Amino acid sequence: MSIIVNLDVMMAKRKMSLNELSEKVDITLSNLSILKTGKAKAVRFSTLEAICKALDCQPADILEYQPDTK
C-alpha cells in the first residue's frame, strides 16, 4: 500500500490508548482499529481533523505516502 497510517506511532508518542482516542474522537473502537492497522480504504476529513485535534498533531504525522518500488 502506498499510504502508510502512523496512527499507532502518534498514539504512542502522546501516550494515548485506542480506547481513550476512541472516546475523544467519538469513533467506534472497531473503526479506529481498522484505521490504525492500515486496513481502511478511506478517511473523512472530519475524522482526520478530530484525530489531529485529539493527538495535537498534523495530518502528515498520521498519513505518509511511500511510492511503490519495482
mmCIF file as Biopython writes it, N, C-alpha, C and O atoms, coordinates in Angstrom:
data_model
#
loop_
_atom_site.group_PDB
_atom_site.id
_atom_site.type_symbol
_atom_site.label_atom_id
_atom_site.label_alt_id
_atom_site.label_comp_id
_atom_site.label_asym_id
_atom_site.label_entity_id
_atom_site.label_seq_id
_atom_site.pdbx_PDB_ins_code
_atom_site.Cartn_x
_atom_site.Cartn_y
_atom_site.Cartn_z
_atom_site.occupancy
_atom_site.B_iso_or_equiv
_atom_site.auth_seq_id
_atom_site.auth_asym_id
_atom_site.pdbx_PDB_model_num
ATOM 1   N N  . MET A ? 1  ? 0.841   -1.192 0.000  1.0 0.0 1  A 1 
ATOM 2   C CA . MET A ? 1  ? 0.000   0.000  0.000  1.0 0.0 1  A 1 
ATOM 3   C C  . MET A ? 1  ? 0.875   1.240  0.000  1.0 0.0 1  A 1 
ATOM 4   O O  . MET A ? 1  ? 1.902   1.261  0.677  1.0 0.0 1  A 1 
ATOM 5   N N  . SER A ? 2  ? 0.506   2.251  -0.724 1.0 0.0 2  A 1 
ATOM 6   C CA . SER A ? 2  ? 1.308   3.467  -0.846 1.0 0.0 2  A 1 
ATOM 7   C C  . SER A ? 2  ? 1.078   4.453  0.289  1.0 0.0 2  A 1 
ATOM 8   O O  . SER A ? 2  ? 1.953   5.265  0.589  1.0 0.0 2  A 1 
ATOM 9   N N  . ILE A ? 3  ? -0.092  4.390  0.925  1.0 0.0 3  A 1 
ATOM 10  C CA . ILE A ? 3  ? -0.380  5.280  2.042  1.0 0.0 3  A 1 
ATOM 11  C C  . ILE A ? 3  ? -0.177  4.497  3.335  1.0 0.0 3  A 1 
ATOM 12  O O  . ILE A ? 3  ? -0.825  3.476  3.566  1.0 0.0 3  A 1 
ATOM 13  N N  . ILE A ? 4  ? 0.722   4.984  4.164  1.0 0.0 4  A 1 
ATOM 14  C CA . ILE A ? 4  ? 1.020   4.339  5.436  1.0 0.0 4  A 1 
ATOM 15  C C  . ILE A ? 4  ? 0.351   5.138  6.541  1.0 0.0 4  A 1 
ATOM 16  O O  . ILE A ? 4  ? 0.462   6.364  6.586  1.0 0.0 4  A 1 
ATOM 17  N N  . VAL A ? 5  ? -0.342  4.443  7.428  1.0 0.0 5  A 1 
ATOM 18  C CA . VAL A ? 5  ? -1.017  5.085  8.557  1.0 0.0 5  A 1 
ATOM 19  C C  . VAL A ? 5  ? -0.133  4.924  9.797  1.0 0.0 5  A 1 
ATOM 20  O O  . VAL A ? 5  ? 0.150   3.811  10.239 1.0 0.0 5  A 1 
ATOM 21  N N  . ASN A ? 6  ? 0.286   6.048  10.335 1.0 0.0 6  A 1 
ATOM 22  C CA . ASN A ? 6  ? 1.153   6.043  11.516 1.0 0.0 6  A 1 
ATOM 23  C C  . ASN A ? 6  ? 0.393   6.435  12.784 1.0 0.0 6  A 1 
ATOM 24  O O  . ASN A ? 6  ? 0.950   7.058  13.687 1.0 0.0 6  A 1 
ATOM 25  N N  . LEU A ? 7  ? -0.871  6.065  12.835 1.0 0.0 7  A 1 
ATOM 26  C CA . LEU A ? 7  ? -1.690  6.417  13.988 1.0 0.0 7  A 1 
ATOM 27  C C  . LEU A ? 7  ? -1.143  5.799  15.267 1.0 0.0 7  A 1 
ATOM 28  O O  . LEU A ? 7  ? -1.141  6.440  16.318 1.0 0.0 7  A 1 
ATOM 29  N N  . ASP A ? 8  ? -0.681  4.561  15.182 1.0 0.0 8  A 1 
ATOM 30  C CA . ASP A ? 8  ? -0.134  3.907  16.382 1.0 0.0 8  A 1 
ATOM 31  C C  . ASP A ? 8  ? 1.113   4.621  16.893 1.0 0.0 8  A 1 
ATOM 32  O O  . ASP A ? 8  ? 1.340   4.680  18.101 1.0 0.0 8  A 1 
ATOM 33  N N  . VAL A ? 9  ? 1.914   5.158  15.991 1.0 0.0 9  A 1 
ATOM 34  C CA . VAL A ? 9  ? 3.120   5.895  16.391 1.0 0.0 9  A 1 
ATOM 35  C C  . VAL A ? 9  ? 2.736   7.169  17.145 1.0 0.0 9  A 1 
ATOM 36  O O  . VAL A ? 9  ? 3.302   7.478  18.194 1.0 0.0 9  A 1 
ATOM 37  N N  . MET A ? 10 ? 1.760   7.906  16.591 1.0 0.0 10 A 1 
ATOM 38  C CA . MET A ? 10 ? 1.324   9.151  17.248 1.0 0.0 10 A 1 
ATOM 39  C C  . MET A ? 10 ? 0.661   8.856  18.593 1.0 0.0 10 A 1 
ATOM 40  O O  . MET A ? 10 ? 0.848   9.596  19.559 1.0 0.0 10 A 1 
ATOM 41  N N  . MET A ? 11 ? -0.111  7.777  18.649 1.0 0.0 11 A 1 
ATOM 42  C CA . MET A ? 11 ? -0.748  7.408  19.920 1.0 0.0 11 A 1 
ATOM 43  C C  . MET A ? 11 ? 0.312   7.072  20.960 1.0 0.0 11 A 1 
ATOM 44  O O  . MET A ? 11 ? 0.172   7.435  22.128 1.0 0.0 11 A 1 
ATOM 45  N N  . ALA A ? 12 ? 1.356   6.391  20.550 1.0 0.0 12 A 1 
ATOM 46  C CA . ALA A ? 12 ? 2.437   6.044  21.482 1.0 0.0 12 A 1 
ATOM 47  C C  . ALA A ? 12 ? 3.170   7.299  21.943 1.0 0.0 12 A 1 
ATOM 48  O O  . ALA A ? 12 ? 3.501   7.425  23.122 1.0 0.0 12 A 1 
ATOM 49  N N  . LYS A ? 13 ? 3.428   8.236  21.014 1.0 0.0 13 A 1 
ATOM 50  C CA . LYS A ? 13 ? 4.100   9.486  21.382 1.0 0.0 13 A 1 
ATOM 51  C C  . LYS A ? 13 ? 3.281   10.284 22.383 1.0 0.0 13 A 1 
ATOM 52  O O  . LYS A ? 13 ? 3.835   10.915 23.283 1.0 0.0 13 A 1 
ATOM 53  N N  . ARG A ? 14 ? 1.964   10.257 22.229 1.0 0.0 14 A 1 
ATOM 54  C CA . ARG A ? 14 ? 1.066   11.007 23.130 1.0 0.0 14 A 1 
ATOM 55  C C  . ARG A ? 14 ? 0.618   10.176 24.334 1.0 0.0 14 A 1 
ATOM 56  O O  . ARG A ? 14 ? -0.122  10.647 25.198 1.0 0.0 14 A 1 
ATOM 57  N N  . LYS A ? 15 ? 1.094   8.915  24.366 1.0 0.0 15 A 1 
ATOM 58  C CA . LYS A ? 15 ? 0.726   8.001  25.449 1.0 0.0 15 A 1 
ATOM 59  C C  . LYS A ? 15 ? -0.793  7.908  25.602 1.0 0.0 15 A 1 
ATOM 60  O O  . LYS A ? 15 ? -1.336  8.020  26.701 1.0 0.0 15 A 1 
ATOM 61  N N  . MET A ? 16 ? -1.461  7.699  24.462 1.0 0.0 16 A 1 
ATOM 62  C CA . MET A ? 16 ? -2.911  7.621  24.452 1.0 0.0 16 A 1 
ATOM 63  C C  . MET A ? 16 ? -3.341  6.241  23.962 1.0 0.0 16 A 1 
ATOM 64  O O  . MET A ? 16 ? -2.832  5.747  22.956 1.0 0.0 16 A 1 
ATOM 65  N N  . SER A ? 17 ? -4.259  5.638  24.661 1.0 0.0 17 A 1 
ATOM 66  C CA . SER A ? 17 ? -4.742  4.313  24.279 1.0 0.0 17 A 1 
ATOM 67  C C  . SER A ? 17 ? -5.803  4.432  23.184 1.0 0.0 17 A 1 
ATOM 68  O O  . SER A ? 17 ? -6.349  5.509  22.941 1.0 0.0 17 A 1 
ATOM 69  N N  . LEU A ? 18 ? -6.078  3.314  22.537 1.0 0.0 18 A 1 
ATOM 70  C CA . LEU A ? 18 ? -7.108  3.279  21.498 1.0 0.0 18 A 1 
ATOM 71  C C  . LEU A ? 18 ? -8.469  3.620  22.103 1.0 0.0 18 A 1 
ATOM 72  O O  . LEU A ? 18 ? -9.269  4.327  21.490 1.0 0.0 18 A 1 
ATOM 73  N N  . ASN A ? 19 ? -8.724  3.119  23.296 1.0 0.0 19 A 1 
ATOM 74  C CA . ASN A ? 19 ? -9.992  3.418  23.962 1.0 0.0 19 A 1 
ATOM 75  C C  . ASN A ? 19 ? -10.138 4.912  24.245 1.0 0.0 19 A 1 
ATOM 76  O O  . ASN A ? 19 ? -11.195 5.496  24.008 1.0 0.0 19 A 1 
ATOM 77  N N  . GLU A ? 20 ? -9.073  5.521  24.750 1.0 0.0 20 A 1 
ATOM 78  C CA . GLU A ? 20 ? -9.109  6.952  25.073 1.0 0.0 20 A 1 
ATOM 79  C C  . GLU A ? 20 ? -9.315  7.784  23.810 1.0 0.0 20 A 1 
ATOM 80  O O  . GLU A ? 20 ? -10.114 8.721  23.805 1.0 0.0 20 A 1 
ATOM 81  N N  . LEU A ? 21 ? -8.597  7.442  22.742 1.0 0.0 21 A 1 
ATOM 82  C CA . LEU A ? 21 ? -8.750  8.183  21.486 1.0 0.0 21 A 1 
ATOM 83  C C  . LEU A ? 21 ? -10.149 7.979  20.921 1.0 0.0 21 A 1 
ATOM 84  O O  . LEU A ? 21 ? -10.754 8.917  20.401 1.0 0.0 21 A 1 
ATOM 85  N N  . SER A ? 22 ? -10.653 6.783  21.018 1.0 0.0 22 A 1 
ATOM 86  C CA . SER A ? 22 ? -12.000 6.487  20.533 1.0 0.0 22 A 1 
ATOM 87  C C  . SER A ? 22 ? -13.032 7.362  21.228 1.0 0.0 22 A 1 
ATOM 88  O O  . SER A ? 22 ? -13.949 7.872  20.584 1.0 0.0 22 A 1 
ATOM 89  N N  . GLU A ? 23 ? -12.892 7.538  22.519 1.0 0.0 23 A 1 
ATOM 90  C CA . GLU A ? 23 ? -13.828 8.385  23.274 1.0 0.0 23 A 1 
ATOM 91  C C  . GLU A ? 23 ? -13.679 9.855  22.894 1.0 0.0 23 A 1 
ATOM 92  O O  . GLU A ? 23 ? -14.677 10.560 22.747 1.0 0.0 23 A 1 
ATOM 93  N N  . LYS A ? 24 ? -12.443 10.323 22.732 1.0 0.0 24 A 1 
ATOM 94  C CA . LYS A ? 24 ? -12.209 11.734 22.405 1.0 0.0 24 A 1 
ATOM 95  C C  . LYS A ? 24 ? -12.685 12.082 21.001 1.0 0.0 24 A 1 
ATOM 96  O O  . LYS A ? 24 ? -13.181 13.184 20.764 1.0 0.0 24 A 1 
ATOM 97  N N  . VAL A ? 25 ? -12.535 11.141 20.070 1.0 0.0 25 A 1 
ATOM 98  C CA . VAL A ? 25 ? -12.867 11.407 18.672 1.0 0.0 25 A 1 
ATOM 99  C C  . VAL A ? 25 ? -14.312 11.007 18.361 1.0 0.0 25 A 1 
ATOM 100 O O  . VAL A ? 25 ? -14.860 11.384 17.325 1.0 0.0 25 A 1 
ATOM 101 N N  . ASP A ? 26 ? -14.917 10.247 19.264 1.0 0.0 26 A 1 
ATOM 102 C CA . ASP A ? 26 ? -16.284 9.762  19.081 1.0 0.0 26 A 1 
ATOM 103 C C  . ASP A ? 26 ? -16.389 8.867  17.845 1.0 0.0 26 A 1 
ATOM 104 O O  . ASP A ? 26 ? -17.288 9.027  17.018 1.0 0.0 26 A 1 
ATOM 105 N N  . ILE A ? 27 ? -15.463 7.934  17.739 1.0 0.0 27 A 1 
ATOM 106 C CA . ILE A ? 27 ? -15.451 6.922  16.685 1.0 0.0 27 A 1 
ATOM 107 C C  . ILE A ? 27 ? -15.442 5.564  17.369 1.0 0.0 27 A 1 
ATOM 108 O O  . ILE A ? 27 ? -14.812 5.387  18.412 1.0 0.0 27 A 1 
ATOM 109 N N  . THR A ? 28 ? -16.142 4.616  16.779 1.0 0.0 28 A 1 
ATOM 110 C CA . THR A ? 28 ? -16.169 3.298  17.406 1.0 0.0 28 A 1 
ATOM 111 C C  . THR A ? 28 ? -14.761 2.714  17.463 1.0 0.0 28 A 1 
ATOM 112 O O  . THR A ? 28 ? -13.903 3.005  16.630 1.0 0.0 28 A 1 
ATOM 113 N N  . LEU A ? 29 ? -14.567 1.899  18.457 1.0 0.0 29 A 1 
ATOM 114 C CA . LEU A ? 29 ? -13.271 1.257  18.646 1.0 0.0 29 A 1 
ATOM 115 C C  . LEU A ? 29 ? -12.885 0.422  17.421 1.0 0.0 29 A 1 
ATOM 116 O O  . LEU A ? 29 ? -11.724 0.406  17.013 1.0 0.0 29 A 1 
ATOM 117 N N  . SER A ? 30 ? -13.851 -0.257 16.849 1.0 0.0 30 A 1 
ATOM 118 C CA . SER A ? 30 ? -13.558 -1.113 15.690 1.0 0.0 30 A 1 
ATOM 119 C C  . SER A ? 30 ? -13.155 -0.286 14.473 1.0 0.0 30 A 1 
ATOM 120 O O  . SER A ? 30 ? -12.232 -0.665 13.752 1.0 0.0 30 A 1 
ATOM 121 N N  . ASN A ? 31 ? -13.832 0.838  14.233 1.0 0.0 31 A 1 
ATOM 122 C CA . ASN A ? 31 ? -13.462 1.678  13.088 1.0 0.0 31 A 1 
ATOM 123 C C  . ASN A ? 31 ? -12.095 2.321  13.288 1.0 0.0 31 A 1 
ATOM 124 O O  . ASN A ? 31 ? -11.318 2.447  12.341 1.0 0.0 31 A 1 
ATOM 125 N N  . LEU A ? 32 ? -11.807 2.723  14.511 1.0 0.0 32 A 1 
ATOM 126 C CA . LEU A ? 32 ? -10.498 3.307  14.799 1.0 0.0 32 A 1 
ATOM 127 C C  . LEU A ? 32 ? -9.402  2.255  14.661 1.0 0.0 32 A 1 
ATOM 128 O O  . LEU A ? 32 ? -8.301  2.556  14.200 1.0 0.0 32 A 1 
ATOM 129 N N  . SER A ? 33 ? -9.701  1.038  15.056 1.0 0.0 33 A 1 
ATOM 130 C CA . SER A ? 33 ? -8.747  -0.059 14.916 1.0 0.0 33 A 1 
ATOM 131 C C  . SER A ? 33 ? -8.461  -0.353 13.447 1.0 0.0 33 A 1 
ATOM 132 O O  . SER A ? 33 ? -7.318  -0.619 13.074 1.0 0.0 33 A 1 
ATOM 133 N N  . ILE A ? 34 ? -9.494  -0.304 12.619 1.0 0.0 34 A 1 
ATOM 134 C CA . ILE A ? 34 ? -9.319  -0.521 11.169 1.0 0.0 34 A 1 
ATOM 135 C C  . ILE A ? 34 ? -8.407  0.551  10.594 1.0 0.0 34 A 1 
ATOM 136 O O  . ILE A ? 34 ? -7.536  0.258  9.774  1.0 0.0 34 A 1 
ATOM 137 N N  . LEU A ? 35 ? -8.605  1.792  11.024 1.0 0.0 35 A 1 
ATOM 138 C CA . LEU A ? 35 ? -7.748  2.886  10.556 1.0 0.0 35 A 1 
ATOM 139 C C  . LEU A ? 35 ? -6.319  2.702  11.058 1.0 0.0 35 A 1 
ATOM 140 O O  . LEU A ? 35 ? -5.360  2.891  10.310 1.0 0.0 35 A 1 
ATOM 141 N N  . LYS A ? 36 ? -6.189  2.335  12.315 1.0 0.0 36 A 1 
ATOM 142 C CA . LYS A ? 36 ? -4.860  2.186  12.927 1.0 0.0 36 A 1 
ATOM 143 C C  . LYS A ? 36 ? -4.034  1.099  12.259 1.0 0.0 36 A 1 
ATOM 144 O O  . LYS A ? 36 ? -2.820  1.238  12.115 1.0 0.0 36 A 1 
ATOM 145 N N  . THR A ? 37 ? -4.683  0.029  11.856 1.0 0.0 37 A 1 
ATOM 146 C CA . THR A ? 37 ? -3.965  -1.089 11.254 1.0 0.0 37 A 1 
ATOM 147 C C  . THR A ? 37 ? -3.753  -0.923 9.751  1.0 0.0 37 A 1 
ATOM 148 O O  . THR A ? 37 ? -3.194  -1.806 9.100  1.0 0.0 37 A 1 
ATOM 149 N N  . GLY A ? 38 ? -4.197  0.203  9.202  1.0 0.0 38 A 1 
ATOM 150 C CA . GLY A ? 38 ? -3.984  0.463  7.783  1.0 0.0 38 A 1 
ATOM 151 C C  . GLY A ? 38 ? -4.937  -0.277 6.879  1.0 0.0 38 A 1 
ATOM 152 O O  . GLY A ? 38 ? -4.696  -0.356 5.674  1.0 0.0 38 A 1 
ATOM 153 N N  . LYS A ? 39 ? -6.015  -0.825 7.416  1.0 0.0 39 A 1 
ATOM 154 C CA . LYS A ? 39 ? -6.979  -1.576 6.617  1.0 0.0 39 A 1 
ATOM 155 C C  . LYS A ? 39 ? -8.086  -0.693 6.048  1.0 0.0 39 A 1 
ATOM 156 O O  . LYS A ? 39 ? -8.881  -1.150 5.227  1.0 0.0 39 A 1 
ATOM 157 N N  . ALA A ? 40 ? -8.145  0.568  6.478  1.0 0.0 40 A 1 
ATOM 158 C CA . ALA A ? 40 ? -9.185  1.480  5.995  1.0 0.0 40 A 1 
ATOM 159 C C  . ALA A ? 40 ? -8.905  1.852  4.546  1.0 0.0 40 A 1 
ATOM 160 O O  . ALA A ? 40 ? -7.751  2.022  4.153  1.0 0.0 40 A 1 
ATOM 161 N N  . LYS A ? 41 ? -9.953  1.976  3.766  1.0 0.0 41 A 1 
ATOM 162 C CA . LYS A ? 41 ? -9.832  2.363  2.355  1.0 0.0 41 A 1 
ATOM 163 C C  . LYS A ? 41 ? -10.012 3.866  2.181  1.0 0.0 41 A 1 
ATOM 164 O O  . LYS A ? 41 ? -9.655  4.415  1.139  1.0 0.0 41 A 1 
ATOM 165 N N  . ALA A ? 42 ? -10.566 4.537  3.193  1.0 0.0 42 A 1 
ATOM 166 C CA . ALA A ? 42 ? -10.804 5.982  3.117  1.0 0.0 42 A 1 
ATOM 167 C C  . ALA A ? 42 ? -10.923 6.527  4.527  1.0 0.0 42 A 1 
ATOM 168 O O  . ALA A ? 42 ? -11.179 5.790  5.479  1.0 0.0 42 A 1 
ATOM 169 N N  . VAL A ? 43 ? -10.734 7.823  4.641  1.0 0.0 43 A 1 
ATOM 170 C CA . VAL A ? 43 ? -10.933 8.500  5.917  1.0 0.0 43 A 1 
ATOM 171 C C  . VAL A ? 43 ? -11.527 9.877  5.617  1.0 0.0 43 A 1 
ATOM 172 O O  . VAL A ? 43 ? -11.060 10.587 4.727  1.0 0.0 43 A 1 
ATOM 173 N N  . ARG A ? 44 ? -12.552 10.236 6.364  1.0 0.0 44 A 1 
ATOM 174 C CA . ARG A ? 44 ? -13.184 11.545 6.176  1.0 0.0 44 A 1 
ATOM 175 C C  . ARG A ? 44 ? -12.276 12.623 6.753  1.0 0.0 44 A 1 
ATOM 176 O O  . ARG A ? 44 ? -11.561 12.403 7.731  1.0 0.0 44 A 1 
ATOM 177 N N  . PHE A ? 45 ? -12.322 13.798 6.120  1.0 0.0 45 A 1 
ATOM 178 C CA . PHE A ? 45 ? -11.544 14.926 6.640  1.0 0.0 45 A 1 
ATOM 179 C C  . PHE A ? 45 ? -11.984 15.268 8.055  1.0 0.0 45 A 1 
ATOM 180 O O  . PHE A ? 45 ? -11.160 15.645 8.889  1.0 0.0 45 A 1 
ATOM 181 N N  . SER A ? 46 ? -13.283 15.139 8.331  1.0 0.0 46 A 1 
ATOM 182 C CA . SER A ? 46 ? -13.773 15.455 9.677  1.0 0.0 46 A 1 
ATOM 183 C C  . SER A ? 46 ? -13.192 14.483 10.713 1.0 0.0 46 A 1 
ATOM 184 O O  . SER A ? 46 ? -12.902 14.875 11.843 1.0 0.0 46 A 1 
ATOM 185 N N  . THR A ? 47 ? -13.026 13.230 10.323 1.0 0.0 47 A 1 
ATOM 186 C CA . THR A ? 47 ? -12.410 12.245 11.217 1.0 0.0 47 A 1 
ATOM 187 C C  . THR A ? 47 ? -10.938 12.554 11.415 1.0 0.0 47 A 1 
ATOM 188 O O  . THR A ? 47 ? -10.426 12.510 12.533 1.0 0.0 47 A 1 
ATOM 189 N N  . LEU A ? 48 ? -10.268 12.864 10.322 1.0 0.0 48 A 1 
ATOM 190 C CA . LEU A ? 48 ? -8.845  13.203 10.397 1.0 0.0 48 A 1 
ATOM 191 C C  . LEU A ? 48 ? -8.642  14.456 11.252 1.0 0.0 48 A 1 
ATOM 192 O O  . LEU A ? 48 ? -7.702  14.529 12.044 1.0 0.0 48 A 1 
ATOM 193 N N  . GLU A ? 49 ? -9.515  15.423 11.087 1.0 0.0 49 A 1 
ATOM 194 C CA . GLU A ? 49 ? -9.439  16.650 11.883 1.0 0.0 49 A 1 
ATOM 195 C C  . GLU A ? 49 ? -9.612  16.342 13.370 1.0 0.0 49 A 1 
ATOM 196 O O  . GLU A ? 49 ? -8.867  16.860 14.201 1.0 0.0 49 A 1 
ATOM 197 N N  . ALA A ? 50 ? -10.579 15.512 13.702 1.0 0.0 50 A 1 
ATOM 198 C CA . ALA A ? 50 ? -10.834 15.162 15.103 1.0 0.0 50 A 1 
ATOM 199 C C  . ALA A ? 50 ? -9.644  14.408 15.704 1.0 0.0 50 A 1 
ATOM 200 O O  . ALA A ? 50 ? -9.269  14.641 16.853 1.0 0.0 50 A 1 
ATOM 201 N N  . ILE A ? 51 ? -9.061  13.511 14.924 1.0 0.0 51 A 1 
ATOM 202 C CA . ILE A ? 51 ? -7.896  12.767 15.409 1.0 0.0 51 A 1 
ATOM 203 C C  . ILE A ? 51 ? -6.716  13.708 15.624 1.0 0.0 51 A 1 
ATOM 204 O O  . ILE A ? 51 ? -6.020  13.619 16.635 1.0 0.0 51 A 1 
ATOM 205 N N  . CYS A ? 52 ? -6.497  14.606 14.672 1.0 0.0 52 A 1 
ATOM 206 C CA . CYS A ? 52 ? -5.389  15.567 14.811 1.0 0.0 52 A 1 
ATOM 207 C C  . CYS A ? 52 ? -5.597  16.468 16.026 1.0 0.0 52 A 1 
ATOM 208 O O  . CYS A ? 52 ? -4.645  16.793 16.735 1.0 0.0 52 A 1 
ATOM 209 N N  . LYS A ? 53 ? -6.825  16.861 16.257 1.0 0.0 53 A 1 
ATOM 210 C CA . LYS A ? 53 ? -7.137  17.708 17.419 1.0 0.0 53 A 1 
ATOM 211 C C  . LYS A ? 53 ? -6.868  16.938 18.710 1.0 0.0 53 A 1 
ATOM 212 O O  . LYS A ? 53 ? -6.267  17.475 19.641 1.0 0.0 53 A 1 
ATOM 213 N N  . ALA A ? 54 ? -7.305  15.697 18.767 1.0 0.0 54 A 1 
ATOM 214 C CA . ALA A ? 54 ? -7.130  14.886 19.980 1.0 0.0 54 A 1 
ATOM 215 C C  . ALA A ? 54 ? -5.660  14.570 20.248 1.0 0.0 54 A 1 
ATOM 216 O O  . ALA A ? 54 ? -5.229  14.510 21.400 1.0 0.0 54 A 1 
ATOM 217 N N  . LEU A ? 55 ? -4.891  14.366 19.166 1.0 0.0 55 A 1 
ATOM 218 C CA . LEU A ? 55 ? -3.478  13.992 19.319 1.0 0.0 55 A 1 
ATOM 219 C C  . LEU A ? 55 ? -2.541  15.191 19.209 1.0 0.0 55 A 1 
ATOM 220 O O  . LEU A ? 55 ? -1.326  15.052 19.348 1.0 0.0 55 A 1 
ATOM 221 N N  . ASP A ? 56 ? -3.118  16.384 18.956 1.0 0.0 56 A 1 
ATOM 222 C CA . ASP A ? 56 ? -2.319  17.609 18.799 1.0 0.0 56 A 1 
ATOM 223 C C  . ASP A ? 56 ? -1.203  17.383 17.783 1.0 0.0 56 A 1 
ATOM 224 O O  . ASP A ? 56 ? -0.017  17.510 18.087 1.0 0.0 56 A 1 
ATOM 225 N N  . CYS A ? 57 ? -1.630  17.042 16.558 1.0 0.0 57 A 1 
ATOM 226 C CA . CYS A ? 57 ? -0.659  16.762 15.503 1.0 0.0 57 A 1 
ATOM 227 C C  . CYS A ? 57 ? -1.192  17.237 14.162 1.0 0.0 57 A 1 
ATOM 228 O O  . CYS A ? 57 ? -2.304  17.760 14.080 1.0 0.0 57 A 1 
ATOM 229 N N  . GLN A ? 58 ? -0.412  17.058 13.127 1.0 0.0 58 A 1 
ATOM 230 C CA . GLN A ? 58 ? -0.793  17.407 11.765 1.0 0.0 58 A 1 
ATOM 231 C C  . GLN A ? 58 ? -1.184  16.131 11.012 1.0 0.0 58 A 1 
ATOM 232 O O  . GLN A ? 58 ? -0.761  15.040 11.394 1.0 0.0 58 A 1 
ATOM 233 N N  . PRO A ? 59 ? -1.991  16.256 9.941  1.0 0.0 59 A 1 
ATOM 234 C CA . PRO A ? 59 ? -2.350  15.061 9.162  1.0 0.0 59 A 1 
ATOM 235 C C  . PRO A ? 59 ? -1.125  14.285 8.664  1.0 0.0 59 A 1 
ATOM 236 O O  . PRO A ? 59 ? -1.153  13.056 8.592  1.0 0.0 59 A 1 
ATOM 237 N N  . ALA A ? 60 ? -0.066  14.996 8.325  1.0 0.0 60 A 1 
ATOM 238 C CA . ALA A ? 60 ? 1.147   14.322 7.845  1.0 0.0 60 A 1 
ATOM 239 C C  . ALA A ? 60 ? 1.823   13.498 8.939  1.0 0.0 60 A 1 
ATOM 240 O O  . ALA A ? 60 ? 2.627   12.616 8.639  1.0 0.0 60 A 1 
ATOM 241 N N  . ASP A ? 61 ? 1.508   13.775 10.187 1.0 0.0 61 A 1 
ATOM 242 C CA . ASP A ? 61 ? 2.043   12.950 11.268 1.0 0.0 61 A 1 
ATOM 243 C C  . ASP A ? 61 ? 1.363   11.583 11.292 1.0 0.0 61 A 1 
ATOM 244 O O  . ASP A ? 61 ? 1.907   10.617 11.827 1.0 0.0 61 A 1 
ATOM 245 N N  . ILE A ? 62 ? 0.172   11.514 10.708 1.0 0.0 62 A 1 
ATOM 246 C CA . ILE A ? 62 ? -0.615  10.277 10.745 1.0 0.0 62 A 1 
ATOM 247 C C  . ILE A ? 62 ? -0.540  9.526  9.413  1.0 0.0 62 A 1 
ATOM 248 O O  . ILE A ? 62 ? -0.446  8.299  9.388  1.0 0.0 62 A 1 
ATOM 249 N N  . LEU A ? 63 ? -0.581  10.274 8.309  1.0 0.0 63 A 1 
ATOM 250 C CA . LEU A ? 63 ? -0.586  9.654  6.983  1.0 0.0 63 A 1 
ATOM 251 C C  . LEU A ? 63 ? 0.726   9.945  6.268  1.0 0.0 63 A 1 
ATOM 252 O O  . LEU A ? 63 ? 1.225   11.070 6.286  1.0 0.0 63 A 1 
ATOM 253 N N  . GLU A ? 64 ? 1.270   8.917  5.644  1.0 0.0 64 A 1 
ATOM 254 C CA . GLU A ? 64 ? 2.545   9.046  4.941  1.0 0.0 64 A 1 
ATOM 255 C C  . GLU A ? 64 ? 2.433   8.356  3.583  1.0 0.0 64 A 1 
ATOM 256 O O  . GLU A ? 64 ? 1.900   7.251  3.484  1.0 0.0 64 A 1 
ATOM 257 N N  . TYR A ? 65 ? 2.936   9.009  2.546  1.0 0.0 65 A 1 
ATOM 258 C CA . TYR A ? 65 ? 2.949   8.412  1.205  1.0 0.0 65 A 1 
ATOM 259 C C  . TYR A ? 65 ? 4.305   7.788  0.934  1.0 0.0 65 A 1 
ATOM 260 O O  . TYR A ? 65 ? 5.343   8.430  1.091  1.0 0.0 65 A 1 
ATOM 261 N N  . GLN A ? 66 ? 4.282   6.533  0.525  1.0 0.0 66 A 1 
ATOM 262 C CA . GLN A ? 66 ? 5.504   5.860  0.110  1.0 0.0 66 A 1 
ATOM 263 C C  . GLN A ? 66 ? 5.273   5.291  -1.285 1.0 0.0 66 A 1 
ATOM 264 O O  . GLN A ? 66 ? 4.401   4.443  -1.476 1.0 0.0 66 A 1 
ATOM 265 N N  . PRO A ? 67 ? 6.049   5.754  -2.253 1.0 0.0 67 A 1 
ATOM 266 C CA . PRO A ? 67 ? 5.863   5.232  -3.617 1.0 0.0 67 A 1 
ATOM 267 C C  . PRO A ? 67 ? 6.177   3.736  -3.685 1.0 0.0 67 A 1 
ATOM 268 O O  . PRO A ? 67 ? 7.034   3.223  -2.966 1.0 0.0 67 A 1 
ATOM 269 N N  . ASP A ? 68 ? 5.453   3.059  -4.574 1.0 0.0 68 A 1 
ATOM 270 C CA . ASP A ? 68 ? 5.711   1.630  -4.781 1.0 0.0 68 A 1 
ATOM 271 C C  . ASP A ? 68 ? 7.089   1.451  -5.392 1.0 0.0 68 A 1 
ATOM 272 O O  . ASP A ? 68 ? 7.511   2.247  -6.232 1.0 0.0 68 A 1 
ATOM 273 N N  . THR A ? 69 ? 7.783   0.416  -4.975 1.0 0.0 69 A 1 
ATOM 274 C CA . THR A ? 69 ? 9.105   0.138  -5.534 1.0 0.0 69 A 1 
ATOM 275 C C  . THR A ? 69 ? 8.989   -1.033 -6.487 1.0 0.0 69 A 1 
ATOM 276 O O  . THR A ? 69 ? 8.299   -2.010 -6.196 1.0 0.0 69 A 1 
ATOM 277 N N  . LYS A ? 70 ? 9.659   -0.942 -7.625 1.0 0.0 70 A 1 
ATOM 278 C CA . LYS A ? 70 ? 9.643   -2.033 -8.617 1.0 0.0 70 A 1 
ATOM 279 C C  . LYS A ? 70 ? 11.045  -2.476 -8.916 1.0 0.0 70 A 1 
ATOM 280 O O  . LYS A ? 70 ? 11.247  -3.383 -9.725 1.0 0.0 70 A 1 
#
